[in-house]
């Protein structure tokens, strides 16, 4: 399966330091030129189409497709360091307060739902109410949650102001707002009680009444997730017409604000459950575009040989790490982790596992190397690179008390050392990478094996439960530095923010499966990496840079993970039928093709 599908819900957020009237890039203006035809692709977030799924963007199996019939307030550009850059969606423009305390949204003036009713500020407010039932980012119910909204005000029919609770502000607030789905109130209003906002006001308080109100709102979650209107009513460029197990067909929404510039009349989303199906679609020339897909070199040659097929590449704010459960021996010893890092040839692993979709990590910093250069500057080159060095690995293992007998490494007590790395079976690049690692380790005298898990949801469940000694883990989820480092020094490693206060759980408790120490020494200074990571949620500018520098050094010396490769956003287009696709390094490559279409970029080839 695709890597970006796994991380779509995790991509992170950060701050803006000045008042902004940013509107993003404008949709194409003028006539419909180049319109018509059928555009065929896949939805990277929807492997395995479910004909019984509701038309509901909140439901993981729902038949709402981002950018096509599921619309957000705006679409994030995922800039290297500034997460508050967006393309317009339901919102046409916005102003962000200088202190990040509020955002005022101006809706597309001419947008209508596909049934002809106007898209209004009341629809946005109602959709925010739905978001509260799911506990999403800016609309979390937890008392004191960082970056939570305190007020949602309908200024007029096309203007909404959302204010942040400044008792515990977060630089992720704006992104949390903009990522919100907008749904038609007149279709969905039966799923929420008429007194919802009264309940929400009570839930923000303290005591038994507040607890009860929060429980009642949370209890609405399943009702919201299960709801499915009998017909798709969309404010996006398309509506769902019909579907079967093999494909979903969407047709143009003539009421969409930029309908005159939408290239195709129809979009077909093909079903897939793994990489191989996507490869076959591309080789057969069936897809007008395909989002990031892990592809081996020989398959890439076959795809490229198909007439019209082309490859576009850009920055992908994610990296892959091999993570350790430090509550299990011998991975509690930093010298063991360092020794393993010195035995892994990242260049070779990337060539085997992700030759077209990744670059070998220059080192372990916790940050993708492109933004790392922005955040760290010259300090990036001062980090230990952990280049392949068997002699250094041996020194580290001996420092840890490991013994080598008969060419095999054993634990300090002489017992056999069995190195087991877990990966989800459907991720072909992860499986190949893990096998390459175990091959290298076996050659170095470590008894190593790969164990696969049936699917990714089960893998996440089991790694969170602490069932694995070592497993692959997505890291560096930028652009917000908090989201980058919470993958290393957040809940998986014991730190979580509850009621506005940072708490640390002991290894093996409350989801702490990494089991790292609560404090470590960096450059002679004792630091708490979880505290520093939490601070990234509230500070900006030079303070952020200073903290990022410390955390990068901590990750580099302490190695909660070994960073393997940094992803390259490798996508595919076919110009036989359509033109106007994003070019190399375009930030639009970090959004689904539906966003390209709604902005009026893609046109039928004449």
NUTIFI-779392 format. One record per residue: residue in one letter; x, y, z of N, C-alpha, C in turn. Coordinates in steps of 0.02 Angstrom, whole numbers, plus 50000, padded with zeros to 5 digits. Layout:
// residues N
aXYZXYZXYZ ...
This chain:
// residues 606
x500424994050000500005000050000500435006350000 x500145011849989500515017949983500665020950049 x501265023950051501485027050112501085033150130 x500915037350080500575043550097499875042250125 x499575036750105498925035050134498985033950208 x499555031150228499655029650299499755035950340 x499985041250308500155047050348499695052950337 x499185052050294498775057850277498495061350338 x498275057450388497975060450447498485063150495 x499125062150483499645064150530500035070250510 x499965072350449500395077850426500275083950469 x500815087250489500775092150541500785099450519 x500795103550568500535110250569501025115050604 x500985121850596501375126450637501125133650633 x501555138650645501295145250661501395150350606 x501005155750613501125161750572501255167450620 x501705171850604501895176950653501655183950634 x501295184550579501045191150559500355190450531 x499965195850535499295195750506499335194350432 x498905190050408498955187850338498285188250304 x498295190450241497695190250198497795184950145 x498185179850160498385174650112497775171250082 x497755170850016497205167249982497455161249945 x498105159849949498365154249910498355155849836 x498425150849795498405151849723497695152249699 x497565156849653496875157849628496685152449579 x496045150449577495815145849525495905149049457 x495935144749407496005147349338495395151449320 x495515156949285494965161349265494795160249192 x494215162949172494035162649101493565156949085 x493535155149021493055150148998493275143149014 x492885138348992492975131449010493515127948970 x493835131348922494305128348874494605121748895 x494565116948852494875110448866494465106048911 x493825107348922493425103348966493175097048933 x492905092548973492595086448948493025080348957 x492715074448950493085068248953493055065049022 x493355058949025493365054949086494085054649112 x494175056649175494825056649208494855050549254 x495355046249245495405040049284496015040149329 x495905038449392496445038549440496275033849498 x496665034149551496505030649613496505035749669 x496185034149724496215038449783496705035249831 x497275038749842497795035949884497585034849956 x497035038149978496805037250046496265031850053 x496075028749997495515024049998495695017449964 x496175013649991496285006949963495695002449981 x495444998749932494884994249945494224997949948 x493944999749891493305003249891492764998849923 x492335002049961491794998549997491125001149971 x490784997049932490154999349902489625000649955 x489714997850015489234998850068489425004550115 x489975007850101490195013350143489745019350135 x489635023250189489215029250184489575034950147 x489205039550120489505045550090489655050250147 x490235049350177490395052350242491155053050248 x491425059150248492155059950250492475057850316 x492065057450369492335055350433492435047850437 x492055044050398492085036750402492675034150362 x493125030150393493715027650357493535023750294 x492965020550293492745016850234492215020750195 x492135027050211491625030950178491785032650106 x491275034050068491365035549997491355043049983 x491765046550023491905053550012492655053949996 x492815057049941493495057049916493775064149917 x494325065049953494605071649964494765075249899 x494515081349894494645085449835494145084549780 x493775079049782493275077649730492575079349755 x492315075349801491665076849830491705078449905 x492295077849934492405079750004492835085950005 x492565091250035492905097750034493115099950104 x493715102750106493965105950167493925113550160 x494015116850218494015124150215494575126650170 x495145123350172495705125050129496165119050124 x496635119450077497075113650064497795115650079 x498105112250125498775114250148499305113150094 x499765117850090500325117150043500875112750071 x500885111850137501425107950170502105110650150 x502185117150161502815120650152503345117550197 x503985118450179504525115350218504495117250292 x504355123650307504375125850377503755129750398 x503335131950352502755135950369502115132250351 x501755129650401501145125750386500535130050373 x500595136650381500005140950372499965143850302 x500145139750253500055141550183499565136550152 x499065139250118498515135050094498295137150024 x497985132349990497595133749930496865134449952 x496475138549917495775139449937495365133149927 x494865132549970494385127049965493695130049973 x493345128150026492715131450042492845138750058 x493405140150090493615147050103493985149750043 x493815155850023494155159149968494755163049992 x494715165950053495255169750082495175169750157 x495665172450193495665172150265496155177150294 x496035179250355496505183350393496675179750458 x497325179250472497565176050533497815181550580 x497585181550642497805186550689498555186050701 x498895191650714499625191550723499855186750777 x499465185850830499665181350883499355174350875 x499075172950816498785166350801498165165050843 x497875170250871497305169350917496645168250881 x496615169850817495985168850780496125168550706 x495635165950670495645166050597494945167850574 x494905172450527494275174550498494245172050427 x493735168150411493675164850346493145168250304 x493315169350241492835172150193492695166750141 x492075164450139491895158750097491855160750023 x491915155749981491845156949909491155160149897 x491135166049867490495169749863489955166349822 x490155162449771489655159549725489575152049732 x489855149149785489835141849790489145139449812 x488935133849781488295130749800488405123249809 x487975120349849487955113049854487685110249788 x487815104049775487595101049712486845100949704 x486465101749758485735102149753485485109249743 x485945113949734485765120849718485735125649776 x485765123149838485745127649896486425130849906 x486445137049929487095140449939487485137449997 x488145137849992488585135850047488665141950092 x488475141250156488455146950201488895146050262 x488965151450299489335151250362489015146550412 x488345145750408488015141050453488215133850438 x488345132350374488595125650356489275124550388 x489695129650387490365129050417490305128050492 x489895131950525489825131350598489555124350616 x489065122050578488785115350591489325110050581 x489725110750529490255105950516490775105850571 x490905111650601491355111950658491055108150718 x490395108650725490065104750778490175097250767 x490135094950704490275087950689490995086250707 x491455090850694492155089650709492265088750784 x491875092350824491945091550897491765084350919 x491305081250885491125074350905491695069550891 x492135071350844492705067150827493335069050865 x493295074650904493865076850943494465078850901 x494335082250845494875083550798495235090050812 x495885089550821496375095050827496085101450858 x495915106450816495685112850843495015112250878 x494675106650869494015105950899494005099950947 x494525099850989494575094551040494145096451100 x493875091351134493455092451193493845092451258 x494445089551257494835088951319494935095751351 x494785096451415494895102951448495625104951444 x495745110951422496435113351417496825110751359 x496505107351312496875104651254497215110251217 x497835109151197498215114251162497905115651094 x497845122051077497615123951011496875123050999 x496475122551052495755121451043495405128151032 x494885127850992494475133850980494065135451042 x493965141851055493545143851111492885146751088 x492865149051025492245152151000492205151450924 x491595150150900491465149950828490905155050815 x491065160250779490595165850768490415166550695 x489775166350680489525167850613489475175350608 x489925178350570489935185650562489395187950514 x489355184550458488805185550411488745179150370 x488335179250318488175173150281488785169850250 x489315173750237489905171050204490555172150244 x490485173650308491075175050349491015171550417 x491545168150436491575164650501492225166450535 x492185167750600492785169050640492855163650693 x493435160450695493575155250745494135157850789 x494015157750854494495160450903494805154750942 x495455155350953495825150350992495775151751067 x495745146551106495785147251179496505148751198 x496645154951216497335157051228497595155151298 x497195151351336497455148651398497995143451385 x497925139951329498425134951309498485135051233 x498785140351206498805141151133499275136251099 x499155135251036499585130950996499695134050927 x500305133350902500445135850835500125131450782 x499825125850801499475121450754498745123350745 x498515128450780497805130150780497525131350710 x497855135550671497595137450605497525131350561 x498045127150559498015121050518497445116550541 x497345116150606496795112050631496125114450608 x496045121050603495425123850577495345122350503 x495865123850465495825123350392495725116250367 x495945111350405495865104350385495145101850393 x494695105950418494015103750432493615102550368 x493245096950369492775095550315492165099950324 x491865101950268491245105850270490685101850237 x490135101050273489575096950251488935101050253 x488425099050214487815103050210487375102050273 x487255107450308486855107050368486155104350354 x485865106350298485175104250283485115096750269 x485675093450257485675086250246485855082550311 x486315085350350486595081850408486285083850475 x485865088850478485685091750543485345086850590 x485065081450564484725076550608485205072750653 x485855072750637486325068750677486535072250742 x486405078650748486595082350808485965085050843 x485975085150910485405087850947485365095450938 x484765098150944484665105350934485045109450985 x485185106551043485525110351096486285108851097 x486565106851040487275104951039487725110351066 x487635116651045488095121851066488035123451141 x487435122251169487355122851242487755117451277 x487715111351249488105105851277488855107351274 x489065110151217489765111651209489995116851260 x489575121951271489755127051321489825123951390 x489375119351406489415115851471490045111551474 x490215108351418490785103851416491445107451428 x491465113951416492085117751426492195119651499 x491715118051540491785119651611492115114051651 x492005114051715492275109051760491725106151803 x491855100351830491365097151874490955091851839 x490465089251876490065083651852489655085351790 x489375091451788488975093451730489405093751667 x490015096351674490475096751617490675089751594 x490805085451641490985078551623490415075151585 x489815076251608489225073251575489145075951505 x489235082551497489165085651430489695082951382 x490305082151407490835079351363490675072151343 x490415068351390490225061451375489675061251322 x489195065651328488635065751280488875067651210 x489335072451206489595074451140490025068851110 x490435065851152490855060351128490425054551105 x489875053451139489435047851121489115048851053 x489105055051029488825056350962489295054050906 x489915052550924490415050950874490195045250828 x489955039750857489765033950817489175035550772 x488715039650797488135041550756488365045650695 x488835050050707489105054150652489475049750602 x489895045150627490275040750583489825036250540 x489255034250568488815029550533488345032950484 x488255039450491487755042850449487965042850376 x487485041650333487605041950261486985044450226 x487005050150194486425052650157486265048050098 x485635047650078485455043250022485755045449955 x485915051949950486205054649889486775059349907 x487295059449865487865063749879487675071049866 x487735075249917487645082449910488325085549926 x488655087949873489355090049879489435097449862 x489925100549895490125107349877490775107249838 x491005101249820491615100449782491495100349708 x492015099149668491945099349596491555093349567 x491465088049608491125082049584490645079249636 x490185075149613489755071349658489795064049639 x489685059749689489695052549676489055050449641 x489155047449581488585045349541488405038049556 x488905033649554488785026549568489465023249581 x489435017149608490055013449618489905006049621 x490425002249607490404994949615491064992849646 x491174986549661491804984649694492434986549656 x492374987849591492974989349551493114996649541 x492595001049550492715008049535492155012349563 x492315018749573491825023849591491805028949535 x491205030849513491125035749460490835042149490 x491185047749478490965054249500490835058649439 x490335063049444490155067449389490215074749411 x490315079149363490445086149378489845089249415 x490005093149466489515097049503489455103849470 x488925104949433488845111149395488765117249440 x488625116149505488545121649551489195123549587 x489735119949573490375121449604490615128349582 x490925132149628491095139149613491565139949553 x491975134849538492435135349482492265130249428 x491625128549423491405123249377491615124549305 x491625130949284491795132549215492495130449196 x492925129549246493625127949232493815120849251 x493325116649268493475109749284493585105949219 x494165102649212494345099349150493885093649131 x493875088249169493465082449149492735083149170 x492295079749134491585079449153491475074049205 x491905068949204491825063249250492515061249277 x492505058249335493105055349365492955048149385 x493405043649366493335036649386493905035049434 x493735032649495494235030649544494235023049546 x494795020049527494845012849524495025009849592 x494775003949604494915000349666495624997349663 x495944997149721496584993649728496674991649801 x497054986549812497204984449881497954983949894 x498364984849843499084984449852499444987649794 x500104988249801500514991649751500464988349682 x500444981649681500464978049617499894980049571 x499294981049599498734983049557498854989949526 x499134994449565499275001149540499795000749484 x500314996749494500824995749442500494993449376 x500044988549382499724985749322499294990949287 x498934995049326498535000349296498985005149257 x499555006949287500015011649255500335008649192 x500535002449197500844999149139500354998649081 x499714997649098499194997149046498965004049021 x499225009549051499035016249029498325018149049 x498065015049102497365016249122497285022549164 x497825024949196497765030449243498005037049213 x497605042249222497835048949202498315051749254 x498265049549316498755051249367498715046149422 x499255045549459499265041149518499705044349571 x499465044649633499875047649686500455043049705 x500825045049755501425041349775501295033849782 x501715030049750501675022849753502385020049755 x502515015549800503175012349803503275008049741 x503815009249704503935005849640504665003549635 x504794997149623505484994949611505724997149543 x506384997049533506674999749472506434996249409 x506374989649411506164986049350505444987749331 x505014988649381504324990549366504294997649340 x504725001949368504735008849344504905009149270 x505345004949246505515004849175504915002949133 x504524998149157503934995949120503405001449119 x503325004849176502835010349179503035015949131 x503685017649133503925023249091503885021649017 x503885015249000503865013248929503165014048900 x502655014748942501975015648916501885022548887 x501645023048824501565029648792501155034448835 x501405040548843501065045748880501235046048953 x501495040548982501665040449052502265044949067 x502225048549123502785052649146502825052449221 x503395054449248503515054449320503625061649343 x503305063649398503445070049430503645068749502 x504125072749526504385071549593504405078049632 x504305077449697504345083349741504485081249812 x504475086049856504605084949927504025081349960 x504185076450001503685072850040503865073550113 x503445076750154503635078150223503565071950269 x503965066850253503945060750294504575056750281 x504795053150332505375048750326505205042150359 x505625037250348505525030650379506085029250428 x505895027050487506385025150537506275018050561 x506815014950583506775008450617506785009950691 x506215008950724506115011050793506225005350842 x506485007150901506645002150953506165002651011 x505994996951039505634996551102506164996051157 x506315001751187506875002051234506704998951302 x506094996651310505924993051372506134985751367 x506384983751307506594976851297507344976451284 x507664971751315508384970951307508524967551241 x509074969151210509614973751231509514980851205 x508904982551182508794988851149508724994651198 x508754993051263508774998351314509465001451318 x509954998451286510645000851289510795004851225 x510965011251234511085015551176511655013051132 x512145009451163512705006951123512485001451075 x511974997651095511704992651049511374996050990 x510985001251004510635004850950511145008250903 x511675011050932512185014150891512555008950849 x512695003250880513034997850843512634995650783 x511984994950793511544993050737511554998350682 x511545004750703511555010150654512185009850610 x512745008050641513375007550603513395001550556 x512944996750566512954990750523512464991250464 x512074996550462511554997050411511795001550354 x511814998850296512005002550236511375005650206 x511255011950223510625015150203510585016050127 x511155017150095511145017850022510885011449989 x511145005850011510954999449982510224997849996 x510014999150057509324997650076508835001750035 x508985008050025508535012449986508495010149914 x509075008049885509085005549816508654999349809 x508644995249860508244989049858507514990449871 x507374994549921506694995249946506305000949913 x506625006749904506255012549880506685016649832 x506925013549777507395017149733507095023249699 x506445023249688506125028849653505755033549700 x505655031349762505245035249808505595037449870 x506255036749872506615038749932507335040349919 x507645044049966508365045249964508645043050031 x509245039950032509525037650095509585043450145 x509395042250206509445047450258510175049250268 x510325055650269511025057750279511255056150349 x510775055850396510915053950465510245053250500 x510265051750564509655051950605509615058650639 x509115062650621508985069050653508265069550676 x507835064950650507125065350661506765069650610 x507155072950566506875077650517507065075250447 x506605075850400506765074750330507335079350310 x507795077050269508405080850258508295087550224 x507755088450184507645094950152507465100250204 x506945099250246506825104250298507365104350352 x507725098750361508265098650411508785103950394 x508925104850330509405109950310509145116950327 x508475117850323508185124350341508195125450416 x508035120250454507995120950527508685121150560 x509145117150536509785116150571510365119850541 x510325121550477510885124950445511515120850447 x512075124050465512725120650467512745115050520 x512315115550570512315110450623512125103550597 x511765103250541511585096750513512215092750497 x512725096050470513335092550453513755090550513 x513585093050573513955091450633513685085150668 x513105082850646512815076850677513195070650655 x513205065650698513535059350681513165056050622 x513515054650567513155052050508512995044550512 x513315040850556513215033550562513305030050495 x513845031750461513995028250399514215021150414 x514145016750366514305009750375515025009050401 x515095005850459515745005250490515724999350539 x515944993550516515914987450557516344988050619 x516904991450614517354992150672517024996250727 x516695001750708516345005750758515755001950789 x515414997950747514864993850773515124989050826 x515694985950813515974981250861516164984750926 x516444990750921516604994550981515974995951023 x515444997950989514814999551024514524993351057 x514524987751021514244981551050514644979351111 x515304979851107515714977851164515594982551224 x515494989051209515334993851262514684991951297 x514224988951259513584986851286513624980151323 x514214976851319514294970351352514124964451310 x513954965551245513804959951201514454956051188 x514374949751172514954945451160514894942151092 x515474940951061515484937650997515834930951004 x515454925750992515714918950999515554915050936 x516074912250906515974908350844515684912550788 x515864918950787515614923350734514914925950745 x514604924350803513924926550818513914930850880 x513534936250878513444940550936512924937550983 x513094937751048512634935351099512504940951149 x512004940051191511854944751244512394944451298 x512434949451342512964949451393512984943051436 x512404939851446512404933751487512554927551446 x512734928451383512904922751340512324919651303 x511714921951317511134919251283511104921851211 x510804918051165510764920251095510384926751088 x510604930951041510264937251026509884936250961 x509224936450966508794935850907508514942750890 x508724945650835508484952150813507884951150767 x507304953650788506694952950749506414959750733 x506304961250669506004967550649505324966050617 x504824969750640504134968750616503944974150566 x503584972050514503334976650462502654974150438 x502224978650413501584976450385501684973350315 x501394967550304501484963850242501294967750179 x500754971850178500574975150115501064980550092 x501504982850136501964988150118502584985050087 x502584984250022503114980549988503794983649998 x503834990349999504484993550009504744992350080 x504304992450129504524991150198504774983950205 x504414979350175504614972250179505294971350147 x505394974350088506044973750054506594977050095 x506454982850124506954986250165507134982150227 x506634979250259506774975250319507184969150302 x507034965950246507414960150225508144962050209 x508244967850179508924970150165509304971450230 x508974974250280509294975450345509484968950378 x509024964150380509184957850413509734954050376 x509764954750310510304951650273510974954650293 x510994961250300511614964550320511814962550392 x511324962150436511464960450506511684953150512 x511364948750475511574941750477512304940950453 x512484944850402513174944650377513664947150430 x513424951350475513854954150528513844949950592 x513494944150590513494939750648512904940550695 x512374943950673511774944750714511224940350684 x510934936150725510394931750702509764936050694 x509594937850632509064942650619508534939850573 x507904941950584507354939650541506824945050536 x506414944550483505844949050472505204945250488 x504764948550525504104945750538503584950750512 x503124948450470502624952850441501954952250477 x501594957850477500924958250506500424959050449 x499834956050456499354955450401499184962050368 x499044967250407498864973650377499104979250421 x499064985450395499334991150430498944992950494 x498274992950493497914994350555498104989650612 x498174983050597498384978350648499094979750671 x499524981550623500214983150640500234988950690 x499854994350676499845000050721499584998150790 x499084993850791498794991550854499314987650895 x499684983350862500154978950897500794982650917 x501024987350875501624991050895501464995550955 x500854998450955500655002751011500584998751075 x500414992451069500344988051128501014985451153 x501564987351119502224985251142502404978151125 x502084975451072502204968351055502844967251015 x503144972650989503724971850946504354974350981 x504914971050969505564973550991505784979350946 x505714978250881505924983150831505394983350775 x505234989350751504744989850697504874996150657 x504614996250597504675002250555504155007350577 x504355013750575503945019050603504025025350561 x503465028250540503495034450502503665040250548 x504155044250527504385049950568504415056150524 x504635061750555504775067950518504155070850485 x503575070050516502955072150483502855079750488 x503205083450444503175090650445502525093350415 x502485100050409503035104650421503095107250492 x502595106550534502645109350602503165105450642 x503625108750675504135105150713503845100850769 x503275103150798502965098950849502775092150821 x502465092250762502245085950732502825081750708 x503375084950690503975081250672504215077050732 x504285080350789504615076950845504135073250891 x503485074350885503035070350927503025063050907 x503275061450847503335054450827503895051050866 x504375054950891504915052250932504805053551006 x504565059451022504525061551092503825063851111 x503335060151085502635061351102502345055151135 x501705053851122501355048351155501695041551146 x501975039851086502305033351080502895032351127 x503175037951151503735037451197503555039851267 x502895040351280502655041451348502405048351365 x502515053351321502305060151337501645061851304 x501185064451343500545066651316500305072751355 x499905076851322499645082851354498915081551373 x498775081751437498095080651462497905086451506 x497325089451489497105095251527497595100951525 x497945101451469498435106851462499085105651498 x499155099751529499765098251565500115092151535 x500775092651530501165087151502501255081751554 x501115075551535501215069851580501635064651545 x502005060851585502425055551558502225048951589 x502095044051546501905037351569502515032751570 x502525028151615503075023351618503055018751557 x503635016051538503645011451481503135005851489 x502775004351436502274999051437501595001351460 x501525007751478500885010351501500655016151457 x499995016651450499675022151413499965023151344 x500115017651310500365018051241501095019551233 x501475019651288502195020851284502555014451265 x502645013351200502975007251176503705008351159 x503925014651153504635015851139505065015251201 x504785017351258505115016151323505765019751333 x505855025551302506475029251312506505032651380 x507095035051401507155038451465506805045151464 x506565047351522506205053651526506665059651516 x507285059051538507775064351528508415061451499 x508755065451459509395063451431509865069351433 x510515068051424511005073451425511225075051353 x511175081351335511385083651269511855089551278 x512465088951253512965094251259513055096451331 x513065091551377513165093051447512565095751484 x512005096451449511385099051479510865093451483 x510565092851542510035087951551509385090651523 x509095087151476508475089551445507935084251450 x507315086651448506735082251443506455083051372 x506595078351327506395079351257505645079951247 x505255076751290504525077351285504295084351302 x504605087451353504425094351371504605099051314 x505205098151286505415102451231504955101751171 x504755095551156504295094451100503635097951112 x503375097451172502735100751188502805108351181 x503385111051199503485118351193503465120651120 x503635116151073503605117951003502895119650981 x502405117651021501705119151006501535126451019 x501955129951059501765136651080502265142051062 x502895140151049503395145251034503495145650958 x503835150850936503965151750865504635154950855 x504825155850792505425159450775506065156350802 x506485160550832507135158250857507065153050912 x506535153650953506435148751006506315141750976 x505905141550923505795135150889506445132250863 x506845136450830507465133950801507935131150854 x507975134550911508415132250965508185125450991 x507535124651000507265118251025507365112750973 x507225114250909507325109350857508055106950856 x508525111650865509225109750866509385104850922 x509115106050981509235101551037508925094651025 x508315094550998507975088250988508315084150932 x508555087650881508915084050828509555080850856 x509905084350900510505081450932510315075650976 x509755076351012509525070851056509365064651015 x509005065550959508835059850917509465056750887 x509945060950870510555058650839510995054650886 x511045056650948511485053250995511125047451030 x510465048151039510095043251079509765037851036 x509625039450974509365034650925508745030750949 x508195034250964507575030550975507365026950911 x507595029550854507515026250789508165027050751 x508265022650702508775023850651508405026150589 x508555032250567508225035050508508505031650446 x508065028550406508275024550349508275028350284 x507685030650264507655034650203507125040150211 x507255045550174506785051150173506395050650108 x505745050950113505325049850055505385055350003 x505345053249941505255057749884504555056549857 x504185061849847503495061249825503495059849749 x503535053449732503575051349662502875049549637 x502625053349589501955052249563501985051249487 x501415049049461501375047249390500815051049356 x500935053349295500415056549255500445053549184 x499885054049150499865051949080499565057649039 x499935060148990499725066048953499375064348887 x499165058148878498795056348817498115059648816 x497805060548873497115062948876497045069848907 x497485071448955497445077748991498135081048997 x498135087549006498755091349017498655096049075 x499185099649094499135104549148499285101849217 x499625096149221499785093049286500315097149323 x500355096549389500895099849426501575097549402 x502065101949406502735100349384503165098149444 x503775095949430504225093849483504285099249538 x504285096949600504365101149660503755105449674 x503215104849637502615108649653502325106149720 x502115110949762501815108849825501125105749814 x500835106549754500195103349740500255095749735 x500865093249727500965086049728500795083149797 x500755087449847500595085049914499845085349929 x499455086449876498725086249881498455081449829 x497865078449841497585073849791497425077349725 x497375073349672497255076149606496595080049604 x496125078349648495505082049650495605089449663 x496125091149701496275098149714496555101449650 x496975097749613497215100449549496625102049503 x496135097349502495565098249458495145104249480 x495015104849546494575110249568494885117149560 x495555117449558495885123849546495905125649471 x495655121049429495615122549358496255121449319 x496715117549347497365116549314497325111649256 x496995105949267497025100349220496485101249166 x496705100849103496245101749047496285095749000 x495735094548966495725089248915496195091148858 x496585086248836497055087548781496675088648716 x496875093948680496525095748617496855092248558 
